[in-house]
Amino acid sequence: MGQESNIFLVDHAFSFHLSDAPKQLQEVPGLVERMASLMCVDIDLNSDVEDTDNDGCESNNNKLGVMEIVEREVQKVKKEGAEAVMWLELEDLDIDDDLFPSLDLPNKFPGLIALSLCDNKLKSPETIINPILQNFDDSVAEAVILIARVLKF
Protein backbone atom coordinates (compact mmCIF):
# COMPACT_ATOMS: atom_id res chain seq x y z
CA MET A 1 0.00 0.00 0.00
CA GLY A 2 1.37 3.41 -0.93
CA GLN A 3 2.61 5.88 1.65
CA GLU A 4 -0.15 8.40 0.85
CA SER A 5 -2.94 5.79 0.97
CA ASN A 6 -5.92 6.14 3.28
CA ILE A 7 -7.67 3.41 5.22
CA PHE A 8 -10.92 4.12 7.00
CA LEU A 9 -12.06 2.14 9.99
CA VAL A 10 -15.79 2.39 10.47
CA ASP A 11 -17.05 2.40 14.04
CA HIS A 12 -20.72 1.64 14.30
CA ALA A 13 -21.18 4.10 17.15
CA PHE A 14 -24.19 5.44 15.29
CA SER A 15 -25.76 3.27 12.59
CA PHE A 16 -28.63 4.91 10.78
CA HIS A 17 -30.55 5.41 7.59
CA LEU A 18 -29.78 8.90 6.31
CA SER A 19 -33.43 9.94 6.35
CA ASP A 20 -33.73 8.92 10.04
CA ALA A 21 -30.51 10.53 11.31
CA PRO A 22 -31.87 13.99 12.23
CA LYS A 23 -34.74 12.48 14.21
CA GLN A 24 -32.41 10.08 16.04
CA LEU A 25 -29.99 12.88 16.86
CA GLN A 26 -32.86 14.86 18.37
CA GLU A 27 -34.49 11.99 20.27
CA VAL A 28 -31.67 9.77 21.58
CA PRO A 29 -30.28 11.25 24.81
CA GLY A 30 -26.55 12.00 24.63
CA LEU A 31 -26.14 10.97 20.97
CA VAL A 32 -25.35 14.46 19.69
CA GLU A 33 -22.73 14.98 22.36
CA ARG A 34 -21.16 11.56 21.73
CA MET A 35 -20.97 12.05 17.97
CA ALA A 36 -19.62 15.58 18.37
CA SER A 37 -16.94 14.32 20.75
CA LEU A 38 -15.93 11.47 18.43
CA MET A 39 -15.65 13.87 15.49
CA CYS A 40 -14.03 16.73 17.43
CA VAL A 41 -16.89 19.07 16.58
CA ASP A 42 -18.01 21.91 18.83
CA ILE A 43 -21.76 22.02 19.28
CA ASP A 44 -24.17 24.55 20.70
CA LEU A 45 -26.91 22.58 22.43
CA ASN A 46 -28.84 25.74 23.23
CA SER A 47 -29.39 26.82 19.64
CA ASP A 48 -32.83 26.34 18.17
CA VAL A 49 -32.54 24.20 15.06
CA GLU A 50 -35.41 24.51 12.65
CA ASP A 51 -36.70 21.46 10.84
CA THR A 52 -35.27 21.17 7.35
CA ASP A 53 -35.96 18.98 4.39
CA ASN A 54 -32.65 17.14 5.01
CA ASP A 55 -31.16 18.72 1.88
CA GLY A 56 -33.05 16.52 -0.53
CA CYS A 57 -32.73 13.32 1.48
CA GLU A 58 -36.44 12.83 1.91
CA SER A 59 -37.72 9.78 3.66
CA ASN A 60 -39.83 9.05 0.59
CA ASN A 61 -36.83 7.85 -1.44
CA ASN A 62 -38.43 4.42 -1.42
CA LYS A 63 -41.34 5.89 -3.37
CA LEU A 64 -38.96 6.87 -6.13
CA GLY A 65 -37.23 4.40 -8.42
CA VAL A 66 -33.47 4.00 -8.45
CA MET A 67 -33.13 5.84 -11.77
CA GLU A 68 -35.12 8.83 -10.48
CA ILE A 69 -33.04 9.01 -7.32
CA VAL A 70 -29.76 8.77 -9.23
CA GLU A 71 -30.89 11.40 -11.75
CA ARG A 72 -31.97 13.76 -8.96
CA GLU A 73 -28.53 13.42 -7.36
CA VAL A 74 -26.75 13.81 -10.73
CA GLN A 75 -28.55 17.13 -11.18
CA LYS A 76 -27.35 18.16 -7.73
CA VAL A 77 -23.75 17.34 -8.72
CA LYS A 78 -24.11 19.33 -11.95
CA LYS A 79 -25.52 22.31 -10.08
CA GLU A 80 -23.32 22.29 -6.96
CA GLY A 81 -20.19 20.35 -7.93
CA ALA A 82 -18.74 16.87 -7.32
CA GLU A 83 -18.62 17.28 -3.54
CA ALA A 84 -22.38 17.94 -3.36
CA VAL A 85 -23.12 14.21 -3.20
CA MET A 86 -20.79 12.42 -0.83
CA TRP A 87 -23.36 10.00 0.61
CA LEU A 88 -25.81 8.05 -1.52
CA GLU A 89 -28.54 5.88 -0.04
CA LEU A 90 -30.04 3.42 -2.54
CA GLU A 91 -31.83 1.06 -0.21
CA ASP A 92 -34.64 -1.39 -0.92
CA LEU A 93 -34.86 -0.49 -4.60
CA ASP A 94 -34.59 -3.99 -6.15
CA ILE A 95 -31.10 -3.25 -7.50
CA ASP A 96 -29.57 -6.48 -8.77
CA ASP A 97 -26.21 -7.56 -10.21
CA ASP A 98 -27.32 -6.64 -13.74
CA LEU A 99 -28.66 -3.18 -12.90
CA PHE A 100 -25.90 -1.95 -10.58
CA PRO A 101 -23.10 -1.56 -13.17
CA SER A 102 -25.42 0.41 -15.47
CA LEU A 103 -25.87 3.05 -12.75
CA ASP A 104 -22.25 4.12 -13.38
CA LEU A 105 -21.96 5.59 -9.88
CA PRO A 106 -18.17 6.19 -9.84
CA ASN A 107 -18.38 8.44 -12.90
CA LYS A 108 -21.61 10.20 -11.93
CA PHE A 109 -20.52 10.81 -8.32
CA PRO A 110 -16.75 11.37 -8.17
CA GLY A 111 -17.00 12.78 -4.62
CA LEU A 112 -18.90 9.78 -3.26
CA ILE A 113 -17.44 8.45 -0.02
CA ALA A 114 -20.40 6.46 1.32
CA LEU A 115 -22.90 4.24 -0.44
CA SER A 116 -25.71 2.30 1.21
CA LEU A 117 -27.25 -0.55 -0.77
CA CYS A 118 -29.13 -2.35 2.00
CA ASP A 119 -32.07 -4.60 1.18
CA ASN A 120 -31.45 -4.89 -2.55
CA LYS A 121 -31.06 -8.03 -4.67
CA LEU A 122 -27.29 -7.89 -5.07
CA LYS A 123 -25.55 -11.27 -4.83
CA SER A 124 -21.94 -10.79 -5.94
CA PRO A 125 -19.61 -8.47 -3.99
CA GLU A 126 -17.50 -7.99 -7.11
CA THR A 127 -20.49 -6.40 -8.86
CA ILE A 128 -20.26 -3.55 -6.38
CA ILE A 129 -16.57 -3.51 -5.57
CA ASN A 130 -15.09 -3.55 -9.06
CA PRO A 131 -16.75 -0.39 -10.40
CA ILE A 132 -16.34 1.55 -7.17
CA LEU A 133 -12.67 0.69 -6.71
CA GLN A 134 -11.63 1.40 -10.28
CA ASN A 135 -9.65 4.43 -9.08
CA PHE A 136 -7.89 2.67 -6.17
CA ASP A 137 -4.73 0.59 -6.17
CA ASP A 138 -4.83 -3.22 -5.95
CA SER A 139 -4.06 -3.43 -2.23
CA VAL A 140 -7.12 -1.35 -1.33
CA ALA A 141 -9.30 -3.39 -3.69
CA GLU A 142 -8.06 -6.64 -2.16
CA ALA A 143 -8.76 -5.36 1.37
CA VAL A 144 -12.32 -4.38 0.46
CA ILE A 145 -12.98 -7.73 -1.24
CA LEU A 146 -11.63 -9.50 1.84
CA ILE A 147 -13.94 -7.48 4.11
CA ALA A 148 -16.92 -8.27 1.87
CA ARG A 149 -16.11 -11.99 2.09
CA VAL A 150 -15.67 -11.86 5.87
CA LEU A 151 -19.05 -10.19 6.12
CA LYS A 152 -20.43 -13.00 3.92
CA PHE A 153 -21.85 -10.56 1.43
ABEGO torsion letter per residue (X at the ends): XBAABBBBBBBAABBBBAAAAAAAAAABBGAAAAAAAAAGBBBBAABBBBBBAGGGBBAAAAABBAAAAAAAAAAAAAAAEAAABABBBBBGAGBBAAAAAAAGAAAABAABABBBABGBABABAAAAAAAAAAABBAAAAAAAAAAAAAAGX
